[in-house]
Amino acid sequence: MNAFSRQVQEELKACSEEAARRADVRSVIVYGGAKVFAAGADVKEMSQMSYADMAPVARRLSACFGALSEIPKPTVAAITGYALGGGMEVALGCDRRICGDNAKLGQPEILLGIIPGGGGTQRLARLIGPSRAKDIIFTGRMVGAEEALAIGLVDEVVAPDDVYTAARSWAEKFVSGPAVALAAAKKAIDGGLDVDLRTGLDLEAEVFAALFATEDGKAGMTSFVENGPGKAQFSGR
């Protein structure tokens, strides 16, 4: 069920950091396999932890689950079966979520007497609004694919056997894209959500101007002038 033990959490962070720094990785698919995305944290492991055990590692746990959101490239979660607890938090860290029509998503931590600790209370509320987030977190209920699509929790629903293919189809769009511009767009959008509008507009202006120093910016605009839209060849620099 792809339970997130402390070891797996650290492996997720390490893998995310590798994907972020490797120039040959242009987009990222997060996939748990044909049957299940991830059923959550390793509850057996957590049940043995006291406050004294958890307090010093809670921020690290959050950083591990949130590492995907730090990748400066397009990321997509390909969700099959269950995406619960930590599994849903991993999906929330991606830029796009595609699920099978039989998928079940949720933050059931309240049923254990705790709350989401890997970013769920923050990213879920930002994605679907505080009222809907509170309903899902307070009740611990599972959300089906149809409802998840309706409330914006996922972006696309396909047949279960087509989940990975659909995710790959989206991710492949960026393989030859302007990598620096894509990173700038992600930085401006994500960074702007955490600040007021004026500060967000300043951030946008800053990263916008910086793109005029890139090879891709020059290549893209020159190609547009000479050949029309959509024909530029980008180097990712």
Secondary structure as GFF3:
##gff-version 3
##sequence-region A 1 237
A	DSSP	alpha_helix	6	21	.	.	.	ID=ss1
A	DSSP	beta_strand	28	31	.	.	.	ID=ss2
A	DSSP	alpha_helix	43	46	.	.	.	ID=ss3
A	DSSP	alpha_helix	51	54	.	.	.	ID=ss4
A	DSSP	alpha_helix	58	66	.	.	.	ID=ss5
A	DSSP	three_ten_helix	67	70	.	.	.	ID=ss6
A	DSSP	beta_strand	75	79	.	.	.	ID=ss7
A	DSSP	beta_strand	82	84	.	.	.	ID=ss8
A	DSSP	alpha_helix	86	92	.	.	.	ID=ss9
A	DSSP	beta_strand	96	100	.	.	.	ID=ss10
A	DSSP	beta_strand	104	106	.	.	.	ID=ss11
A	DSSP	three_ten_helix	108	112	.	.	.	ID=ss12
A	DSSP	alpha_helix	120	128	.	.	.	ID=ss13
A	DSSP	alpha_helix	130	139	.	.	.	ID=ss14
A	DSSP	beta_strand	143	144	.	.	.	ID=ss15
A	DSSP	alpha_helix	145	150	.	.	.	ID=ss16
A	DSSP	beta_strand	156	158	.	.	.	ID=ss17
A	DSSP	three_ten_helix	160	162	.	.	.	ID=ss18
A	DSSP	alpha_helix	163	171	.	.	.	ID=ss19
A	DSSP	three_ten_helix	172	174	.	.	.	ID=ss20
A	DSSP	alpha_helix	179	193	.	.	.	ID=ss21
A	DSSP	alpha_helix	197	210	.	.	.	ID=ss22
A	DSSP	three_ten_helix	211	213	.	.	.	ID=ss23
A	DSSP	alpha_helix	215	227	.	.	.	ID=ss24
###
